[in-house]
Amino acid sequence: MSELVRILIVGTGHMAQSHADAYRTINDALIVGAVDTNKNQLGEFCERNSIKNEFTSVEDAIDWGKFDAVSNVTPDSAHYPTTLPLIEAHKHVLCEKPLALSYQQAKELADKANHEDIIHLLNLTYRAVPAVQKAAQLVSSGEIGNIRHFEASYLQSWLTQSAWGDWKSSPQWLWRLSTEHGSNGVLGDVGIHIIDFATFVMGQMPVNVSSKMHTFDKMPSTSPKNQIGKYSLDANDSFVMCAQLSNGALGTIAATRFASGHHNDLRLRLYGDEGGMEVLFENNESRLNVCIGDNLKDAIWEEIDCPEVPSNYHRFVNAIQNKGEAGPDFYRGAELQSLINKLLRDESASF
Ligand SMILES: NC(=O)c1ccc[n+]([C@@H]2O[C@H](COP(=O)([O-])OP(=O)(O)OC[C@H]3O[C@@H](n4cnc5c(N)ncnc54)[C@H](O)[C@@H]3O)[C@@H](O)[C@H]2O)c1
């Protein structure tokens, strides 16, 4: 029988419930404690999930010490300062994306995790989407030939409707709109997902990129303008990136929070010299369509069956038990952060 992996959840807000629900489906994992700087939030979360040990700082939890692994679900700006001491305490860490706010911080975490020989995994959720894994396999086995063109988009609309709550009154959305609160805007928040989605399936990072991003006036009549309470709404809302692969292939990668009509949809279209491919994650379901071989002439697309893949949480626990590999790791987090930070500085970059 495998040994139990004792999990500490750090950050008990919105996304933490998905982590808790996921660990509950894993026989060998047990959530033994939780940390949040907001005592009310912590108390409600622990009661809802029957968690006995509550801490208001990572340091207190480390002093207690009776856990093996951590799910870090704090806001983006807290990932680096909370993950660092946990790695130093030799705890395995699954960290929410983005790994940190800068490449330097992300690389430091990756190097420290590697040095401590812990399991480290960045929660790029869409790696656990069956169509994404199958698409990556088909591209790598040459099914669509050489990639010549691509388009990828991540479409959210929480700024134009209230399905996920009212962004104007909810700290969970307001920190995402404010650079002072550690947000790199839509590029840093879900842009990282679609960049990973596209480049993982293609099996390569772009060699050069240029981008355009925009922050809309969302509260034009407040004084100062675009301010809600302590949150200045200055982080980017939309971005479009033009990217080039080493063989010259060109494509666009885009994300927005203004995609009215879409709650949370991701799309990737790849065009190779021997076929086309469409990877879709829409309304929480994934599909993979291809147009290859004899179907090219008549532009007939066929849906491909994609086997289930284990969740990131399953792979994290398995890797701790030496039963498999965990990835994407913190080095992948640093690689993605490098691209994002270059775009935030210059809106163009070569590698
Ligand atoms: N992988 C995904 O698909 C996905 C989806 C949603 C959110 N996320 C990521 O999850 C993270 C959390 O997002 P959320 O929507 O749950 O945010 P949230 O604001 O709802 O929750 C964050 C919680 O962390 C707590 N916190 C802040 N600083 C802390 C600290 N130093 N120590 C302990 N707790 C602290 C806050 O009090 C809050 O309760 C973000 O990094 C976000 O990018 C990832």
The ligand as a MOL file (V3000), in Angstrom:
LIG
                    3D

  0  0  0     0  0            999 V3000
M  V30 BEGIN CTAB
M  V30 COUNTS 44 48 0 0 0
M  V30 BEGIN ATOM
M  V30 1 N -4.9600 27.0670 -12.6720 0
M  V30 2 C -6.1130 27.6890 -12.8620 0
M  V30 3 O -6.8580 27.3450 -13.7720 0
M  V30 4 C -6.5120 28.8040 -11.9380 0
M  V30 5 C -7.8360 29.2280 -11.8480 0
M  V30 6 C -8.1440 30.2570 -10.9400 0
M  V30 7 C -7.1500 30.8330 -10.1790 0
M  V30 8 N -5.8620 30.4020 -10.3140 0 CHG=1
M  V30 9 C -4.7800 30.9870 -9.5070 0
M  V30 10 O -5.0270 30.6430 -8.1430 0
M  V30 11 C -4.5270 31.6820 -7.2860 0
M  V30 12 C -5.6300 32.1130 -6.3290 0
M  V30 13 O -6.7130 32.6500 -7.0660 0
M  V30 14 P -8.1470 32.8410 -6.3650 0
M  V30 15 O -9.0880 33.2180 -7.4170 0
M  V30 16 O -8.4300 31.6620 -5.5160 0 CHG=-1
M  V30 17 O -7.8510 34.1100 -5.4450 0
M  V30 18 P -8.6140 34.5540 -4.1310 0
M  V30 19 O -8.3210 35.9840 -3.9770 0
M  V30 20 O -10.0490 34.1020 -4.1870 0
M  V30 21 O -7.9310 33.6830 -2.9500 0
M  V30 22 C -6.6220 33.8930 -2.5140 0
M  V30 23 C -6.5800 33.6410 -1.0010 0
M  V30 24 O -5.2190 33.7140 -0.5740 0
M  V30 25 C -5.1730 34.4160 0.6780 0
M  V30 26 N -3.8270 34.9650 0.8730 0
M  V30 27 C -3.2930 36.1360 0.4090 0
M  V30 28 N -2.0180 36.2600 0.7880 0
M  V30 29 C -1.7200 35.1510 1.5120 0
M  V30 30 C -0.5500 34.7030 2.1810 0
M  V30 31 N 0.5780 35.4020 2.1580 0
M  V30 32 N -0.5980 33.5300 2.8510 0
M  V30 33 C -1.7410 32.7910 2.8810 0
M  V30 34 N -2.8980 33.1800 2.2550 0
M  V30 35 C -2.8800 34.3280 1.5770 0
M  V30 36 C -6.2580 35.4680 0.5580 0
M  V30 37 O -6.6630 35.9290 1.8200 0
M  V30 38 C -7.3400 34.6730 -0.1820 0
M  V30 39 O -8.2210 34.0180 0.7130 0
M  V30 40 C -4.0370 32.7910 -8.2140 0
M  V30 41 O -2.6400 32.7150 -8.3460 0
M  V30 42 C -4.6970 32.5030 -9.5480 0
M  V30 43 O -3.9230 32.9590 -10.6500 0
M  V30 44 C -5.5400 29.4090 -11.1680 0
M  V30 END ATOM
M  V30 BEGIN BOND
M  V30 1 1 1 2
M  V30 2 2 2 3
M  V30 3 1 2 4
M  V30 4 1 4 5
M  V30 5 2 4 44
M  V30 6 2 5 6
M  V30 7 1 6 7
M  V30 8 2 7 8
M  V30 9 1 8 9
M  V30 10 1 8 44
M  V30 11 1 9 10
M  V30 12 1 9 42
M  V30 13 1 10 11
M  V30 14 1 11 12
M  V30 15 1 11 40
M  V30 16 1 12 13
M  V30 17 1 13 14
M  V30 18 2 14 15
M  V30 19 1 14 16
M  V30 20 1 14 17
M  V30 21 1 17 18
M  V30 22 2 18 19
M  V30 23 1 18 20
M  V30 24 1 18 21
M  V30 25 1 21 22
M  V30 26 1 22 23
M  V30 27 1 23 24
M  V30 28 1 23 38
M  V30 29 1 24 25
M  V30 30 1 25 26
M  V30 31 1 25 36
M  V30 32 1 26 27
M  V30 33 1 26 35
M  V30 34 2 27 28
M  V30 35 1 28 29
M  V30 36 1 29 30
M  V30 37 2 29 35
M  V30 38 1 30 31
M  V30 39 2 30 32
M  V30 40 1 32 33
M  V30 41 2 33 34
M  V30 42 1 34 35
M  V30 43 1 36 37
M  V30 44 1 36 38
M  V30 45 1 38 39
M  V30 46 1 40 41
M  V30 47 1 40 42
M  V30 48 1 42 43
M  V30 END BOND
M  V30 END CTAB
M  END
